[in-house]
Amino acid sequence: QKEVEQDPGPLSVPEGAIVSLNCTYSNSAFQYFMWYRQYSRKGPELLMYTYSSGNKEDGRFTAQVDKSSKYISLFIRDSQPSDSATYLCAIYGAQKLVFGQGTRLTINP
Amino acid sequence: SQTIHQWPATLVQPVGSPLSLECTVEGTSNPNLYWYRQAAGRGLQLLFYSVGIGQISSEVPQNLSASRPQDRQFILSSKKLLLSDSGFYLCAWSVSGGGWTQYFGPGTRLLVL
């Protein structure tokens, strides 16, 4: 079983839609939960990170963590074509950052 | 503000040739430094990390090695490249003791033919 599982997509939605991206993890010792955005042929960019269960909001982005279910989500409201990218979840524990496979997202104008 | 540089951006090398990729960080001191490889359509695989000059930890046994000759310089090397070494190589940094927030460079795309 992989430590972090993420549906690779691709996911295609119309502009303005709410996007939900998800990951599951297996190790309850993981402590920090991150979301990265990666444009084609670029390095990943840290979007958000959170430590505790619950929601964290930053503009149009909301990160949600459910430690009891070992499930994390990223919601994008009012999605824009510029949000088209690959989104990677990453989970940190035991001095190690483990990445999901990434979900390729396309927002259609 | 902090900036991370990688070069070259793209590299095409024949099998059996040597490799040297360089990463430098500006605007911070004593960072943790990391080398990752990203295969097409896959997540990031940690190759090496360093918490200080001359201190290198290897995560995956392979054809590659890393060195940290200066505080903000991290080098990825190989003596003889294999076809399987092709990929997108990413350098990242974090503050010392804060490995959960890692910031990535622009990456080097390596194609071994």
Backbone of each chain as ProteinMPNN parsed JSONL, in Angstrom:
{"seq_chain_A": "QKEVEQDPGPLSVPEGAIVSLNCTYSNSAFQYFMWYRQYSRKGPELLMYTYSSGNKEDGRFTAQVDKSSKYISLFIRDSQPSDSATYLCAIYGAQKLVFGQGTRLTINP", "coords_chain_A": {"N_chain_A": [[0.838, -1.198, 0.0], [0.603, 2.166, -0.911], [2.026, 5.018, 0.721], [0.824, 7.478, 0.393], [-2.022, 8.178, -1.42], [-3.313, 9.321, -4.463], [-5.671, 10.34, -6.794], [-4.859, 10.327, -10.149], [-6.261, 11.608, -12.139], [-6.981, 12.532, -15.561], [-8.668, 15.624, -14.607], [-11.302, 17.561, -15.672], [-12.969, 20.6, -15.795], [-15.581, 23.12, -16.081], [-14.977, 26.664, -16.305], [-15.346, 28.564, -13.349], [-16.455, 26.575, -11.818], [-16.624, 24.585, -8.784], [-13.864, 22.934, -7.533], [-12.761, 19.808, -6.379], [-10.149, 18.194, -4.861], [-8.404, 15.299, -3.834], [-6.731, 13.277, -1.331], [-5.576, 10.268, 0.188], [-4.041, 8.808, 3.075], [-1.791, 6.545, 4.764], [-0.347, 6.364, 7.129], [-0.707, 7.117, 10.415], [1.022, 8.673, 11.836], [1.8, 10.827, 10.412], [2.089, 14.375, 10.249], [1.952, 16.955, 9.144], [0.31, 18.614, 6.463], [0.295, 19.23, 3.092], [-0.349, 21.147, 0.119], [0.652, 21.362, -3.203], [1.092, 23.212, -6.23], [1.733, 22.589, -9.594], [2.817, 23.82, -12.531], [3.071, 23.041, -16.028], [6.185, 21.682, -16.834], [7.517, 23.067, -14.854], [8.8, 23.808, -11.517], [7.286, 22.522, -8.466], [4.974, 24.534, -6.595], [4.442, 25.734, -3.403], [1.254, 25.765, -2.083], [-0.499, 25.659, 0.183], [-0.372, 24.797, 3.659], [-1.19, 22.718, 6.434], [-1.752, 21.769, 9.838], [-3.518, 20.652, 11.696], [-6.635, 18.826, 12.099], [-9.534, 19.822, 10.246], [-10.519, 22.889, 8.6], [-8.685, 25.104, 6.439], [-8.428, 28.245, 5.08], [-7.556, 30.125, 2.164], [-7.981, 32.684, 0.323], [-9.387, 31.746, -2.706], [-8.944, 29.115, -2.193], [-9.328, 26.204, -0.201], [-8.129, 24.137, 2.278], [-8.628, 20.967, 3.605], [-8.572, 18.752, 6.318], [-8.964, 15.518, 7.567], [-8.14, 13.742, 10.071], [-9.012, 11.462, 11.358], [-10.08, 9.874, 9.388], [-7.95, 9.77, 7.745], [-7.674, 11.469, 5.482], [-7.38, 13.979, 3.085], [-8.224, 17.113, 1.577], [-8.437, 19.463, -1.129], [-10.089, 22.341, -1.979], [-11.164, 24.326, -4.644], [-12.574, 27.331, -5.279], [-14.708, 29.13, -7.585], [-13.262, 28.528, -10.008], [-10.545, 29.188, -12.244], [-9.167, 29.532, -15.582], [-6.417, 29.845, -15.265], [-5.883, 28.261, -13.125], [-5.39, 25.798, -14.084], [-3.395, 23.049, -13.88], [-1.076, 20.688, -12.417], [-1.87, 19.228, -9.358], [-0.403, 18.492, -6.336], [-0.571, 16.543, -3.47], [1.059, 16.494, -0.302], [2.594, 14.941, 2.425], [3.837, 15.136, 5.684], [5.991, 13.508, 7.915], [7.946, 11.957, 10.492], [10.339, 13.178, 9.704], [10.196, 13.186, 6.96], [9.012, 13.937, 3.731], [6.304, 13.019, 1.918], [4.983, 12.524, -1.252], [1.91, 12.637, -3.121], [0.752, 11.219, -6.238], [-0.134, 13.223, -7.856], [-2.687, 15.251, -9.341], [-3.921, 15.962, -12.471], [-5.324, 18.907, -13.527], [-7.687, 20.603, -15.507], [-9.108, 23.645, -16.386], [-11.751, 24.713, -18.167], [-12.416, 27.391, -20.366]], "CA_chain_A": [[0.0, 0.0, 0.0], [1.355, 3.405, -0.957], [1.826, 5.862, 1.887], [-0.106, 8.543, -0.003], [-2.729, 7.834, -2.654], [-3.97, 10.467, -5.08], [-6.203, 10.035, -8.112], [-4.099, 11.128, -11.109], [-7.127, 12.285, -13.093], [-7.15, 13.984, -15.505], [-9.93, 16.204, -14.203], [-11.601, 18.703, -16.527], [-14.2, 21.244, -15.323], [-15.778, 24.443, -16.687], [-14.614, 27.84, -15.528], [-16.321, 28.941, -12.34], [-16.883, 25.417, -11.019], [-15.883, 24.237, -7.562], [-13.036, 21.753, -7.76], [-12.384, 19.054, -5.184], [-9.014, 17.305, -5.07], [-8.353, 14.499, -2.604], [-5.682, 12.292, -1.085], [-5.649, 9.469, 1.403], [-2.725, 8.387, 3.539], [-1.905, 5.329, 5.563], [0.41, 6.427, 8.376], [-1.306, 8.085, 11.327], [2.075, 9.501, 12.43], [1.987, 12.036, 9.606], [1.702, 15.501, 11.084], [1.7, 18.158, 8.365], [-0.363, 18.277, 5.213], [0.592, 20.303, 2.147], [-0.771, 21.105, -1.276], [1.51, 22.053, -4.147], [0.62, 23.372, -7.592], [2.849, 22.486, -10.532], [2.537, 24.088, -13.936], [3.818, 22.173, -16.921], [7.613, 21.901, -16.995], [7.989, 23.971, -13.797], [8.883, 23.21, -10.198], [6.075, 22.666, -7.652], [4.835, 25.746, -5.799], [3.662, 25.46, -2.199], [0.012, 26.53, -2.005], [-1.016, 25.737, 1.551], [-0.089, 23.679, 4.539], [-1.957, 22.724, 7.66], [-1.292, 20.802, 10.828], [-4.591, 20.023, 12.461], [-7.876, 18.513, 11.417], [-10.382, 20.988, 10.043], [-10.369, 23.65, 7.363], [-7.854, 26.3, 6.37], [-8.844, 28.954, 3.873], [-6.667, 31.158, 1.637], [-8.589, 33.166, -0.917], [-10.313, 30.786, -3.318], [-8.494, 27.767, -1.858], [-9.586, 25.692, 1.142], [-7.55, 22.829, 2.568], [-9.401, 20.269, 4.641], [-7.898, 17.553, 6.827], [-9.71, 14.643, 8.473], [-7.146, 12.785, 10.546], [-9.651, 10.205, 11.754], [-10.259, 9.099, 8.158], [-6.696, 9.862, 6.981], [-8.185, 11.983, 4.207], [-7.191, 15.416, 2.941], [-8.855, 17.652, 0.383], [-8.232, 20.857, -1.526], [-11.222, 22.858, -2.732], [-10.915, 25.567, -5.372], [-13.839, 27.99, -5.632], [-14.642, 30.046, -8.727], [-12.044, 28.106, -10.706], [-10.119, 30.0, -13.374], [-8.251, 28.812, -16.494], [-5.051, 29.902, -14.736], [-5.741, 27.199, -12.122], [-5.049, 24.559, -14.79], [-2.063, 22.626, -13.435], [-1.099, 19.441, -11.64], [-1.907, 19.504, -7.924], [0.203, 17.405, -5.58], [-0.621, 16.574, -2.02], [2.298, 16.035, 0.326], [2.346, 14.72, 3.84], [5.129, 15.113, 6.375], [6.09, 12.839, 9.205], [9.226, 11.262, 10.687], [11.346, 13.911, 8.952], [10.108, 12.799, 5.56], [7.884, 14.498, 2.991], [5.857, 12.025, 0.946], [4.088, 13.146, -2.215], [0.999, 11.892, -3.947], [1.117, 11.147, -7.649], [-0.545, 14.463, -8.523], [-3.901, 15.242, -10.153], [-3.866, 16.97, -13.524], [-6.591, 19.639, -13.572], [-7.879, 21.561, -16.593], [-10.286, 24.497, -16.264], [-12.128, 25.102, -19.527], [-13.094, 28.71, -20.411]], "C_chain_A": [[0.874, 1.248, 0.0], [1.035, 4.241, 0.283], [0.819, 6.975, 1.608], [-0.713, 8.164, -1.345], [-3.468, 9.06, -3.166], [-4.421, 10.069, -6.47], [-5.505, 10.916, -9.146], [-4.942, 11.908, -12.102], [-6.881, 11.732, -14.5], [-8.565, 14.407, -15.142], [-10.143, 17.477, -15.022], [-12.941, 19.293, -16.109], [-14.348, 22.599, -16.012], [-15.348, 25.556, -15.732], [-15.728, 28.214, -14.563], [-16.781, 27.801, -11.449], [-16.07, 25.323, -9.733], [-15.16, 22.929, -7.821], [-12.694, 21.118, -6.425], [-11.28, 18.07, -5.541], [-8.752, 16.582, -3.757], [-7.137, 13.585, -2.561], [-6.024, 11.495, 0.165], [-4.239, 9.055, 1.794], [-2.884, 7.26, 4.546], [-1.287, 5.447, 6.954], [-0.155, 7.522, 9.287], [-0.268, 8.975, 12.001], [2.334, 10.769, 11.619], [1.365, 13.231, 10.317], [1.303, 16.744, 10.302], [1.203, 17.775, 6.979], [-0.259, 19.465, 4.261], [-0.095, 20.069, 0.806], [0.17, 21.959, -2.107], [0.79, 22.142, -5.495], [1.831, 23.35, -8.506], [2.349, 22.732, -11.942], [3.47, 23.245, -14.78], [5.273, 22.616, -17.046], [8.189, 22.921, -15.994], [8.126, 23.196, -12.493], [7.593, 23.398, -9.432], [6.146, 23.927, -6.789], [3.948, 25.426, -4.6], [2.449, 26.377, -2.146], [-0.411, 26.749, -0.56], [-0.455, 24.592, 2.359], [-0.895, 23.844, 5.817], [-1.488, 21.599, 8.563], [-2.445, 20.01, 11.432], [-5.758, 19.628, 11.573], [-8.723, 19.768, 11.314], [-10.05, 21.662, 8.737], [-9.409, 24.807, 7.53], [-8.127, 26.971, 5.04], [-7.807, 29.993, 3.483], [-7.235, 31.602, 0.293], [-9.595, 32.171, -1.46], [-10.006, 29.332, -2.956], [-8.832, 27.427, -0.403], [-8.978, 24.314, 1.264], [-8.312, 22.233, 3.737], [-8.677, 18.992, 5.041], [-8.834, 16.811, 7.767], [-8.756, 13.551, 8.922], [-7.77, 11.448, 10.921], [-9.847, 9.285, 10.555], [-8.994, 9.04, 7.327], [-7.002, 10.337, 5.559], [-7.971, 13.484, 4.187], [-7.768, 15.872, 1.609], [-8.383, 19.078, 0.14], [-9.425, 21.256, -2.375], [-10.803, 24.177, -3.394], [-12.274, 26.129, -5.775], [-13.626, 28.895, -6.827], [-13.391, 29.761, -9.57], [-11.813, 28.93, -11.974], [-9.23, 29.175, -14.309], [-6.807, 28.804, -15.995], [-4.816, 28.884, -13.618], [-5.385, 25.857, -12.771], [-3.592, 24.204, -14.507], [-2.196, 21.231, -12.853], [-1.005, 19.807, -10.167], [-1.409, 18.272, -7.17], [-0.077, 17.588, -4.098], [0.711, 16.046, -1.495], [2.067, 15.975, 1.821], [3.666, 14.492, 4.533], [5.014, 14.394, 7.709], [7.408, 12.104, 9.282], [10.311, 11.854, 9.795], [11.333, 13.571, 7.471], [8.858, 13.403, 4.938], [7.532, 13.517, 1.887], [4.794, 12.654, 0.05], [3.116, 12.146, -2.808], [1.431, 11.976, -5.401], [0.803, 12.441, -8.392], [-1.807, 14.256, -9.343], [-3.799, 16.349, -11.179], [-5.251, 17.586, -13.695], [-6.587, 20.599, -14.754], [-9.178, 22.314, -16.356], [-10.597, 25.042, -17.654], [-12.877, 26.424, -19.543], [-14.523, 28.59, -20.946]], "O_chain_A": [[1.782, 1.373, 0.821], [-0.071, 4.184, 0.822], [0.054, 7.363, 2.491], [0.009, 7.863, -2.295], [-4.158, 9.748, -2.414], [-3.638, 9.519, -7.244], [-5.552, 12.141, -9.032], [-4.429, 12.763, -12.823], [-6.592, 10.542, -14.624], [-9.527, 13.664, -15.338], [-9.281, 18.355, -15.063], [-13.944, 18.581, -16.068], [-13.36, 23.169, -16.475], [-15.361, 25.392, -14.512], [-16.906, 28.186, -14.916], [-17.429, 28.036, -10.429], [-14.987, 25.896, -9.612], [-15.754, 21.948, -8.266], [-12.376, 21.812, -5.459], [-11.451, 17.219, -6.414], [-8.863, 17.178, -2.686], [-6.593, 13.179, -3.588], [-6.679, 11.995, 1.079], [-3.351, 8.962, 0.947], [-3.961, 7.047, 5.103], [-1.664, 4.705, 7.862], [-0.085, 8.707, 8.963], [-0.634, 9.939, 12.674], [3.014, 11.681, 12.091], [0.286, 13.139, 10.903], [0.43, 17.5, 10.729], [1.609, 16.765, 6.402], [-0.679, 20.574, 4.594], [-0.379, 18.935, 0.421], [0.452, 23.111, -1.777], [-0.007, 21.274, -5.853], [2.836, 24.008, -8.235], [1.559, 21.956, -12.481], [4.518, 22.795, -14.317], [5.556, 23.78, -17.329], [9.213, 23.551, -16.257], [7.636, 22.074, -12.371], [6.857, 24.345, -9.709], [7.212, 24.329, -6.322], [2.841, 24.911, -4.757], [2.581, 27.6, -2.159], [-0.651, 27.879, -0.134], [-0.104, 23.545, 1.816], [-1.233, 24.956, 6.223], [-0.907, 20.613, 8.111], [-2.323, 18.804, 11.647], [-5.847, 20.058, 10.423], [-8.654, 20.658, 12.161], [-9.386, 21.088, 7.874], [-9.317, 25.416, 8.597], [-8.063, 26.332, 3.99], [-7.239, 30.665, 4.343], [-6.995, 30.973, -0.737], [-10.541, 31.793, -0.77], [-10.728, 28.423, -3.366], [-8.65, 28.243, 0.5], [-9.265, 23.425, 0.463], [-8.599, 22.909, 4.725], [-8.222, 18.237, 4.181], [-9.429, 17.413, 8.661], [-8.583, 12.548, 8.231], [-7.119, 10.409, 10.81], [-9.787, 8.062, 10.688], [-8.952, 8.343, 6.313], [-6.638, 9.693, 4.575], [-8.326, 14.185, 5.135], [-7.798, 15.115, 0.638], [-7.99, 19.795, 1.06], [-9.741, 20.599, -3.366], [-10.167, 25.025, -2.769], [-13.03, 25.494, -6.511], [-12.518, 29.373, -7.068], [-12.573, 30.65, -9.808], [-12.752, 29.311, -12.672], [-8.604, 28.212, -13.865], [-6.059, 27.866, -16.27], [-3.676, 28.667, -13.207], [-5.108, 24.886, -12.067], [-2.677, 24.954, -14.847], [-3.288, 20.664, -12.802], [-0.155, 20.607, -9.775], [-1.923, 17.167, -7.341], [0.154, 18.661, -3.541], [1.394, 15.262, -2.154], [1.427, 16.85, 2.404], [4.518, 13.751, 4.043], [4.101, 14.622, 8.503], [7.941, 11.67, 8.26], [11.104, 11.123, 9.201], [12.364, 13.662, 6.804], [7.781, 13.385, 5.536], [8.358, 13.218, 1.025], [3.827, 13.243, 0.535], [3.436, 10.97, -2.981], [2.357, 12.709, -5.748], [1.397, 12.726, -9.431], [-1.981, 13.211, -9.968], [-3.617, 17.517, -10.836], [-6.226, 16.887, -13.972], [-5.614, 21.317, -14.981], [-10.227, 21.704, -16.149], [-9.784, 25.755, -18.242], [-13.863, 26.582, -18.824], [-15.23, 29.592, -21.049]]}, "seq_chain_B": "SQTIHQWPATLVQPVGSPLSLECTVEGTSNPNLYWYRQAAGRGLQLLFYSVGIGQISSEVPQNLSASRPQDRQFILSSKKLLLSDSGFYLCAWSVSGGGWTQYFGPGTRLLVL", "coords_chain_B": {"N_chain_B": [[14.079, 38.242, 0.252], [13.825, 34.681, -0.347], [15.52, 32.77, -2.84], [15.78, 30.172, -5.208], [17.958, 28.515, -7.347], [18.51, 26.572, -10.272], [20.572, 24.797, -12.503], [21.756, 23.084, -15.463], [18.758, 24.119, -17.32], [17.763, 22.319, -19.137], [18.982, 19.203, -20.319], [20.688, 17.037, -22.449], [22.112, 13.953, -22.622], [24.515, 11.425, -23.479], [24.306, 7.867, -22.873], [26.366, 6.589, -20.301], [27.9, 8.827, -19.962], [29.215, 11.486, -17.803], [27.564, 13.349, -15.121], [26.556, 16.497, -13.847], [24.636, 18.412, -11.854], [23.561, 21.529, -10.66], [22.577, 23.376, -7.761], [21.594, 26.302, -6.153], [20.919, 28.38, -3.336], [19.56, 31.458, -2.33], [19.392, 34.109, 0.082], [18.959, 32.93, 2.55], [20.226, 31.164, 5.425], [22.056, 28.229, 6.341], [20.24, 26.241, 5.282], [18.077, 23.311, 4.986], [18.637, 21.035, 2.374], [17.468, 19.483, -0.633], [17.29, 16.853, -3.064], [15.161, 15.79, -5.596], [13.577, 13.445, -7.816], [11.401, 13.41, -10.558], [9.446, 11.345, -12.324], [7.729, 10.996, -15.462], [4.33, 11.778, -15.112], [4.258, 10.935, -12.51], [4.682, 11.009, -8.927], [6.895, 12.85, -6.71], [10.128, 11.659, -6.039], [12.234, 11.349, -3.364], [15.682, 11.789, -3.439], [18.183, 12.587, -2.245], [19.114, 14.255, 0.801], [20.244, 17.057, 2.749], [21.471, 18.375, 5.746], [23.477, 20.053, 6.374], [26.754, 21.432, 5.568], [28.662, 19.094, 3.807], [27.175, 17.011, 4.853], [25.306, 14.405, 3.903], [22.438, 12.569, 3.149], [21.247, 9.585, 1.806], [18.437, 8.455, 0.109], [17.642, 6.551, -1.699], [19.178, 3.794, -3.096], [21.35, 4.034, -5.864], [22.499, 5.167, -9.067], [23.493, 7.652, -8.635], [25.0, 10.483, -6.948], [25.428, 12.899, -4.292], [26.565, 16.14, -3.279], [27.557, 18.671, -0.948], [29.193, 21.305, -1.041], [29.267, 23.931, -0.149], [27.418, 26.124, 2.064], [25.009, 26.92, 0.841], [24.85, 25.513, -1.51], [24.202, 22.797, -3.596], [24.902, 19.778, -5.121], [24.26, 17.461, -7.662], [25.379, 14.407, -8.893], [26.753, 12.1, -11.302], [28.774, 9.363, -12.311], [28.557, 7.722, -14.519], [25.996, 7.832, -16.677], [22.775, 6.246, -16.865], [20.13, 4.949, -18.971], [17.811, 4.926, -17.471], [18.109, 7.049, -15.794], [16.977, 9.265, -16.821], [14.749, 12.046, -16.48], [12.933, 14.484, -14.51], [14.591, 16.661, -12.566], [14.564, 17.968, -9.397], [15.445, 20.49, -7.135], [15.189, 21.414, -3.741], [14.548, 23.513, -0.875], [14.44, 23.956, 2.694], [13.761, 25.596, 5.799], [16.073, 25.112, 8.467], [15.201, 22.431, 10.489], [12.576, 22.655, 9.773], [11.239, 20.87, 7.899], [8.797, 20.402, 6.665], [7.821, 22.454, 5.103], [8.765, 22.877, 2.108], [10.539, 24.404, -0.524], [10.66, 24.692, -3.958], [12.991, 24.567, -6.701], [13.299, 25.582, -10.208], [13.821, 23.288, -11.68], [15.541, 20.665, -13.554], [15.499, 19.269, -16.669], [16.344, 16.151, -17.691], [17.518, 14.167, -20.26], [18.525, 11.055, -21.167], [20.238, 9.453, -23.671]], "CA_chain_B": [[13.339, 37.006, 0.029], [14.668, 33.559, -0.729], [15.453, 32.346, -4.239], [16.512, 28.933, -5.467], [18.346, 28.417, -8.748], [19.013, 25.301, -10.766], [21.016, 24.778, -13.895], [21.041, 23.747, -16.552], [17.319, 23.888, -17.355], [17.562, 21.116, -19.946], [20.248, 18.545, -20.619], [20.621, 15.783, -23.187], [23.412, 13.325, -22.423], [24.579, 10.025, -23.902], [24.513, 6.838, -21.854], [27.758, 6.415, -19.924], [28.578, 10.111, -19.747], [29.049, 11.982, -16.422], [26.503, 14.331, -14.891], [26.667, 17.413, -12.723], [23.558, 19.397, -11.767], [23.861, 22.415, -9.543], [21.464, 24.08, -7.123], [22.024, 27.273, -5.151], [19.845, 29.082, -2.651], [19.913, 32.793, -1.877], [18.495, 34.758, 1.023], [18.771, 32.169, 3.777], [21.454, 30.513, 5.888], [21.934, 26.887, 6.906], [18.987, 25.565, 4.926], [18.075, 21.915, 4.565], [18.573, 20.971, 0.913], [16.911, 18.21, -1.085], [17.195, 16.511, -4.493], [14.066, 14.9, -5.954], [13.383, 13.12, -9.231], [9.997, 13.241, -10.911], [9.231, 10.669, -13.594], [6.526, 11.481, -16.144], [3.067, 11.323, -14.562], [4.422, 10.325, -11.185], [5.017, 11.928, -7.839], [8.306, 13.155, -6.502], [10.904, 10.679, -5.278], [13.389, 11.951, -2.699], [16.946, 11.112, -3.728], [19.164, 12.95, -1.23], [18.891, 15.476, 1.544], [21.413, 17.515, 3.489], [21.174, 19.324, 6.815], [24.62, 20.93, 6.56], [27.892, 21.218, 4.662], [29.286, 17.779, 3.889], [26.265, 16.013, 5.431], [24.409, 13.939, 2.86], [21.713, 11.327, 3.399], [20.718, 9.016, 0.578], [17.169, 7.755, 0.334], [17.443, 5.465, -2.661], [20.45, 3.352, -3.712], [21.237, 4.317, -7.281], [23.682, 5.535, -9.832], [23.72, 9.077, -8.427], [25.558, 10.916, -5.678], [25.211, 14.318, -4.031], [27.561, 16.79, -2.439], [27.215, 20.017, -0.481], [30.495, 21.922, -0.748], [29.054, 25.199, 0.546], [26.169, 26.132, 2.825], [23.815, 27.102, 0.012], [25.099, 24.884, -2.801], [23.921, 21.358, -3.554], [25.26, 19.261, -6.434], [23.88, 16.082, -7.964], [26.377, 13.926, -9.847], [26.852, 10.697, -11.679], [29.984, 9.083, -13.093], [28.124, 7.128, -15.782], [24.538, 7.885, -16.742], [21.992, 5.154, -17.415], [18.881, 5.394, -19.591], [16.809, 5.077, -16.415], [18.336, 8.301, -15.06], [16.18, 10.34, -17.435], [13.66, 12.53, -15.632], [12.898, 15.889, -14.124], [15.285, 16.727, -11.285], [14.155, 19.154, -8.654], [16.12, 20.83, -5.888], [14.299, 22.126, -2.826], [15.145, 23.904, 0.4], [13.553, 24.29, 3.806], [14.517, 26.122, 6.933], [16.583, 24.066, 9.329], [14.198, 21.991, 11.456], [11.208, 22.857, 9.252], [11.229, 20.141, 6.633], [7.491, 20.211, 6.03], [7.585, 23.48, 4.086], [9.887, 22.846, 1.18], [10.366, 25.297, -1.663], [11.33, 24.036, -5.063], [13.575, 25.296, -7.817], [12.617, 25.41, -11.499], [14.028, 21.943, -12.186], [16.369, 20.344, -14.718], [14.961, 18.131, -17.426], [17.465, 15.353, -18.191], [17.212, 13.078, -21.179], [19.698, 10.225, -21.439], [19.988, 8.72, -24.914]], "C_chain_B": [[14.294, 35.92, -0.479], [14.451, 33.174, -2.191], [16.278, 31.09, -4.399], [16.735, 28.812, -6.972], [18.805, 26.998, -9.061], [19.508, 25.485, -12.191], [21.795, 23.52, -14.19], [19.55, 23.453, -16.485], [17.0, 22.59, -18.088], [18.922, 20.529, -20.289], [19.967, 17.244, -21.355], [22.011, 15.173, -23.154], [23.399, 11.895, -22.95], [24.766, 9.089, -22.705], [26.012, 6.697, -21.572], [28.511, 7.697, -19.67], [28.375, 10.568, -18.289], [27.969, 13.055, -16.347], [26.87, 15.223, -13.718], [25.549, 18.438, -12.822], [23.787, 20.232, -10.516], [22.609, 23.146, -9.064], [22.058, 25.062, -6.123], [20.816, 28.009, -4.591], [20.377, 30.434, -2.191], [18.916, 33.26, -0.819], [18.198, 33.993, 2.285], [20.101, 31.534, 4.169], [21.123, 29.16, 6.493], [20.611, 26.207, 6.555], [19.169, 24.055, 4.867], [17.926, 21.929, 3.043], [18.196, 19.562, 0.476], [17.072, 18.083, -2.604], [16.066, 15.5, -4.659], [14.157, 14.571, -7.447], [11.886, 12.884, -9.445], [9.926, 12.579, -12.277], [7.895, 11.128, -14.164], [5.276, 10.884, -15.505], [3.16, 10.692, -13.186], [4.768, 11.382, -10.16], [6.515, 12.115, -7.714], [8.964, 12.091, -5.618], [12.113, 11.379, -4.68], [14.63, 11.122, -2.968], [17.958, 11.34, -2.598], [18.652, 14.144, -0.432], [20.111, 15.781, 2.398], [20.994, 18.544, 4.532], [22.35, 20.261, 7.074], [25.745, 20.579, 5.602], [28.486, 19.838, 4.9], [28.4, 16.689, 4.445], [25.209, 15.635, 4.405], [23.758, 12.641, 3.307], [21.09, 10.869, 2.096], [19.465, 8.218, 0.889], [17.024, 6.518, -0.543], [18.797, 5.05, -3.228], [20.348, 3.452, -5.22], [22.586, 4.718, -7.846], [24.114, 6.972, -9.574], [24.377, 9.331, -7.078], [25.301, 12.406, -5.514], [26.325, 14.848, -3.155], [27.081, 18.178, -2.068], [28.512, 20.706, -0.071], [30.399, 23.256, -0.011], [27.656, 25.188, 1.164], [24.933, 26.159, 1.938], [23.987, 26.53, -1.38], [24.946, 23.373, -2.66], [24.136, 20.831, -4.97], [24.842, 17.799, -6.541], [24.789, 15.586, -9.082], [26.164, 12.465, -10.192], [28.14, 10.513, -12.473], [29.621, 8.527, -14.454], [26.605, 7.061, -15.808], [23.944, 6.626, -17.37], [20.741, 5.726, -18.077], [17.83, 5.71, -18.529], [17.01, 6.337, -15.578], [17.574, 9.475, -15.673], [15.045, 10.744, -16.507], [13.787, 14.01, -15.371], [13.467, 15.97, -12.71], [14.993, 18.066, -10.619], [14.96, 19.289, -7.381], [15.137, 21.606, -5.025], [15.067, 22.513, -1.573], [14.043, 24.083, 1.432], [14.411, 24.913, 4.895], [14.977, 24.941, 7.78], [15.537, 23.712, 10.384], [12.765, 22.137, 10.979], [10.998, 22.151, 7.939], [9.872, 19.981, 5.987], [7.18, 21.287, 5.02], [8.823, 23.568, 3.221], [9.532, 23.682, -0.047], [11.265, 24.812, -2.788], [11.921, 25.025, -6.066], [12.83, 24.993, -9.102], [12.827, 24.045, -12.132], [14.978, 21.865, -13.375], [15.778, 19.121, -15.391], [16.136, 17.408, -18.071], [16.954, 14.236, -19.079], [18.507, 12.34, -21.487], [19.381, 9.349, -22.648], [21.009, 7.614, -25.14]], "O_chain_B": [[15.392, 36.195, -0.962], [13.336, 33.247, -2.706], [17.346, 30.954, -3.801], [15.81, 28.988, -7.765], [19.405, 26.32, -8.227], [18.93, 26.237, -12.975], [22.423, 22.944, -13.302], [19.119, 22.627, -15.68], [16.087, 21.856, -17.71], [19.888, 21.257, -20.52], [19.121, 16.451, -20.942], [22.978, 15.79, -23.602], [22.371, 11.222, -22.875], [25.31, 9.474, -21.671], [26.825, 6.686, -22.497], [29.652, 7.663, -19.207], [27.463, 10.088, -17.616], [27.524, 13.591, -17.361], [27.426, 14.763, -12.721], [25.512, 19.237, -13.758], [24.155, 19.717, -9.46], [21.718, 23.482, -9.844], [22.929, 24.696, -5.333], [19.824, 28.229, -5.286], [21.51, 30.538, -1.72], [17.753, 32.859, -0.823], [17.284, 34.353, 3.026], [20.995, 31.386, 3.336], [20.057, 28.966, 7.078], [19.94, 25.66, 7.431], [20.29, 23.57, 4.714], [17.178, 22.737, 2.494], [18.553, 18.578, 1.123], [17.0, 19.073, -3.332], [16.014, 14.487, -3.96], [14.738, 15.323, -8.23], [11.21, 12.252, -8.633], [10.303, 13.184, -13.28], [7.03, 11.597, -13.425], [5.155, 9.667, -15.366], [2.244, 9.994, -12.751], [5.108, 12.515, -10.503], [7.294, 11.6, -8.516], [8.42, 11.688, -4.59], [12.929, 11.942, -5.41], [14.64, 9.91, -2.756], [18.519, 10.384, -2.062], [17.858, 14.943, -0.928], [20.901, 14.897, 2.726], [20.247, 19.474, 4.23], [22.245, 21.168, 7.9], [25.697, 19.56, 4.912], [28.776, 19.456, 6.034], [28.826, 15.535, 4.508], [24.331, 16.432, 4.075], [24.431, 11.726, 3.782], [20.483, 11.657, 1.37], [19.44, 7.408, 1.816], [16.359, 5.554, -0.165], [19.501, 5.888, -3.793], [19.362, 3.0, -5.802], [23.632, 4.621, -7.204], [25.024, 7.462, -10.242], [24.314, 8.494, -6.177], [24.992, 13.097, -6.485], [26.946, 14.109, -2.391], [26.292, 18.788, -2.791], [28.886, 20.693, 1.102], [31.34, 23.663, 0.67], [26.821, 24.348, 0.826], [23.931, 25.507, 2.235], [23.353, 26.993, -2.328], [25.481, 22.757, -1.738], [23.596, 21.395, -5.922], [25.05, 17.009, -5.62], [24.954, 16.26, -10.098], [25.496, 11.715, -9.48], [28.547, 11.403, -13.221], [30.293, 8.819, -15.443], [25.999, 6.312, -15.041], [24.524, 6.026, -18.275], [20.337, 6.851, -17.782], [17.053, 6.653, -18.678], [16.169, 6.659, -14.739], [17.538, 10.561, -15.095], [14.45, 9.904, -15.831], [14.639, 14.693, -15.938], [12.896, 15.416, -11.771], [15.156, 19.134, -11.209], [15.137, 18.323, -6.638], [14.335, 22.381, -5.546], [16.097, 21.922, -1.25], [12.883, 24.326, 1.101], [15.634, 24.768, 4.903], [14.332, 23.892, 7.797], [15.044, 24.59, 11.092], [11.833, 21.781, 11.701], [10.612, 22.782, 6.955], [9.784, 19.475, 4.868], [6.343, 21.068, 4.144], [9.796, 24.243, 3.557], [8.401, 23.672, -0.533], [12.454, 24.557, -2.601], [11.43, 26.139, -6.25], [11.853, 24.245, -9.102], [12.083, 23.673, -13.04], [15.193, 22.84, -14.095], [15.582, 18.078, -14.767], [16.843, 17.98, -18.9], [16.075, 13.463, -18.697], [19.463, 12.922, -22.0], [18.4, 8.606, -22.657], [20.938, 6.904, -26.143]]}, "name": "protein", "num_of_chains": 2, "seq": "QKEVEQDPGPLSVPEGAIVSLNCTYSNSAFQYFMWYRQYSRKGPELLMYTYSSGNKEDGRFTAQVDKSSKYISLFIRDSQPSDSATYLCAIYGAQKLVFGQGTRLTINPSQTIHQWPATLVQPVGSPLSLECTVEGTSNPNLYWYRQAAGRGLQLLFYSVGIGQISSEVPQNLSASRPQDRQFILSSKKLLLSDSGFYLCAWSVSGGGWTQYFGPGTRLLVL"}
